[in-house]
């Protein structure tokens, strides 16, 4: 249940437009909604300020579509393939598929053009898919994301050329594969939190992103936190949480 709907419910009760049993019936579904294949956390927006998100990987298209249809307010599904979107679209015609980020939303995203922002940067072009998931996640939750691709340490001048943008950011999401050095470099240049995202990009000894993950966990730059390999959503969610705190 969204905060606005709860306030509306209380106003109607106070005005005598709905009865106490009707209020209790509505509130009974507040913690979660059991739809058989899933228990939708309808309380999460009130509890955390951001809604529950559907993780499509491992779900059949029919399962993802049913959960998507039953959720209220802002609906977002991650790790969604085209087949997931096709099933969702049948039940929810207004659904939009962001193929590069592999995200489905129930409305078009309107990115902010001004105000506080998260800078989302990649070491290379091969890291863009994960970075786009992070940037779009922040935008879906109502925050601004500034994208900068291919500014890795192999050509450090490219990164330094953007230093003013980085230093104005409230949080930076640094996405890198290979040896994963980018977040450490950025962490030594800025005052804001840096969220490091290791990707599975690299040759054999990258071990599917484990090398980058360990490098980021062992960063000597303070203020660098690390999410899981290829977890663009987790980074974008954390960036949105930090930006939400900046508004208070």
C-alpha positions, 0 to 999 in steps of 0.5 A: 500500500502506497502512503498516499492511498493510506492517507486517502483511506484515513481521510475517508474514514474520518469523513464517514465515507467508509466504515470501520470494517471496510478500513480493517479489511483494507489494512488486513492486506497491508503487510503482504498479498498472497497470490499463490506463487508469491507473497507481494510485500505491499508494506515495503514502500511505507517501510523503506520508501522504495517499493518491492522489485520483481527479479525475473531471472528463474521465473517463468514468463507467466509467473513474472507477468502475474506478479507484475499485474498484481503489484500496485503503484510503481512496478519494476521488474529486473533481469527480464528477457524479451519473453518475460516482457511479452507475457507482461505486456499481455496482462499490462498493456502499458508496460515498457521494456528497457532492453539494454538494462533488461528492466520492465516498468509499468510506466515510461521513465522521465529522467530528471535534468537537474538537481542532485545526481548519481554519476554512473561510470564505466571502465569500458564499453563492455560494462555498459549493460550493468551500468545502465541497469544501475542508472535506470534503477535510480531514474525509475525511483525518481532520481537523476543519473549522469552517465559516463561510459569508457573512462577506465584506467587504461586511459586515465585522462578520459576520467580526469577530463570529467572530474568536475562532474564527478566531484559535484555528484552526491554518489558515484557508481563505478562499474568495471571488469578486468582488474577492477581498478576504477573505483579505487582511483575514483575513491581517491579523487572525490568526497562522496560515497563510491559504489563499486560494481564488479562485472564478469567482463574479462579474460580467463584469470578474471574468473567471471568477475571474482578478480574485480570483486576481490580488488574492489573489496581490498580497495585502499580508498576509504568510502568505497562500498562494493556490491555483487558481480554484475549487480547493477540493480543493487548499486542503483538502489543504494544510490537512490537510497543515498540520494533520498537521504540528501533530500531530507 
